Amino acid sequence: MRRQFTIFSIVTFILIMTAGFLFHSNFFWAFLLFGPLYLVGAIDMCSTQHSIIANWPIGGRFRYFMEVLRPKIYQYFVESDTDGAPISRIFRNVVYQRAKKALSSAPFGTQLDVYQVGYEWINHSIYPSSLQAIKPNDLRITIGGKDCAQPYNASIYNISAMSFGALSKNAVLALSQGAKLGAFSHNTGEGGLSPYHLQGGGDLVWQIGTGYFGCRDEEGNFSEKHFGHNANLPNVKMIELKLSQGAKPGHGGILPAGKNTPEIASIRGVKPGTTVYSPSNHSAFNNPEGLLKFVAKLRSLSGGKPTGFKLCIGYLNEFEDICKAMIKTGILPDFITIDGGEGGTGAAPLEFSNSVGTPLREGLIGATNLLTAYQLRDKLTVIASGKILTGFDIVKYIALGADACNTARGMMLALGCIQAMECNKNTCPTGVATQDSNLAAGLNVRDKHVRVANFHHQTIEAVAEIIAATGLTHTRDLRRHHIWRRLTPTSVQNYQEIFPYAKLL
Ligand SMILES: Cc1cc2nc3c(=O)[nH]c(=O)nc-3n(C[C@H](O)[C@H](O)[C@H](O)COP(=O)(O)O)c2cc1C
């Protein structure tokens, strides 16, 4: 039985008894007073629409009541406590509405200040392409280079790495089922391949981090035997080796002790109830050639599935060394994921989230400039991640150099995340980022997996509409010169002018 139900029943019982005695043992009036309250609470607990109401019967309704009274009251009393939250209200609401299929248009005009320094836009053509010429389902790419035996046909927008451990079982299930429904991929995160990733039936990108969770030996080193089994499962479509993530590059992962349940510990091969730190570096290699040989090994052990690596750009010369090693060894990853310093996390030291790692724009431009200069860019796929939430974000980062984009927090919001900022405490009120089974039970997989697919579908539709307006027919036609940026109150430049492709010196 869910904890909330027990607490709720006890509270109502105490209220009825107290009222009964206050009315001189007249329990009829007490039941008349509090009986309906109990009924409403019981109905709330069965809510499939709102995790907050299901987890906090009756009390949770106040949040939505405030929302009705918006903008002022809701803004002051509900939003104000998340003012410093990483995803702003405008973009959070876009995700919510797309997930509920409620956003087909916006009223009254632009929500952004077009004269503010930093404002960005794309120009339209006098001769837009016909929308019929761009089917959202065609906005896909093939990932797999010369050494790949099983290329993967991917959406241009996919679920970024988030582990079972950071996320609840129901969240993982809903993401996996959503990915299946919407034909996009779901990255397992570094916490290993859980039964819930497989149960949902979606396409998976299996991520291997420095802890080698799910493919490690007793000493915590990489184990070919364990890796081979999972890597060859049919749902696993790609392998991603994690070097770093934008929110805490150079730091390694953190699984707080409260979230390290016996089930998670057995999937990861660690001790339950302890805080698990994955190391900041890999034990399987320690230089660019070693990295590429390890990528080749993972690809071969997986039967030739697309294999790549993810990193947040730090020293650009270290990335250049990897490019040189690609030329020297002839070993190429099938894809490289560039994560921005602004990327999300379940738990990270504050200084790392705020101030370590190159932001996505500069990281992506730096990396793709080098790949282009070494004539490697068209031999592999580049994926971008870091606060990519809208159709324009996708268009912009593809124009700057990526082929596809990933989102982590966009998908969390689609699952019902309210940015309570408690991912690291095991108390997430929406059941998204917690291992408390009572809270996780409030996240209704049947309802939420559809929202995940809706958010993806509506966002891709928005991309298709922008592409049509620009007179293009596919995201692969986007270039840096398509995106403009205000540099001062009276001057603008396009991204090709601001960040031209560089030649080797
Ligand atoms: C709850 C949570 C858990 C995450 N876990 C991982 C992980 O296991 N491995 C990883 O490479 N990145 C992880 N990330 C980072 C994302 O995959 C991604 O790089 C980053 O969040 C991109 O930013 P976005 O959230 O703005 O899309 C996690 C992010 C969140 C929010």
The ligand as a Gaussian input file, in Angstrom:
#p B3LYP/6-31G(d) Opt

LIG

0 1
 C       18.966000      13.599000     -13.894000
 C       20.109000      13.620000     -14.856000
 C       20.968000      12.532000     -14.930000
 C       22.030000      12.533000     -15.830000
 N       22.836000      11.419000     -15.936000
 C       23.817000      11.398000     -16.868000
 C       24.593000      10.244000     -17.087000
 O       24.416000       9.209000     -16.462000
 N       25.556000      10.300000     -18.044000
 C       25.787000      11.420000     -18.794000
 O       26.651000      11.412000     -19.666000
 N       25.038000      12.524000     -18.621000
 C       24.071000      12.538000     -17.690000
 N       23.289000      13.643000     -17.551000
 C       23.559000      14.803000     -18.434000
 C       22.706000      14.737000     -19.706000
 O       22.797000      13.533000     -20.367000
 C       23.111000      15.813000     -20.697000
 O       24.450000      15.725000     -21.000000
 C       22.790000      17.182000     -20.195000
 O       21.799000      17.123000     -19.237000
 C       22.318000      18.039000     -21.329000
 O       21.634000      19.050000     -20.816000
 P       20.026000      19.158000     -20.788000
 O       19.569000      18.562000     -19.537000
 O       19.900000      20.616000     -20.812000
 O       19.510000      18.463000     -22.008000
 C       22.238000      13.665000     -16.657000
 C       21.378000      14.766000     -16.577000
 C       20.328000      14.744000     -15.691000
 C       19.409000      15.939000     -15.664000

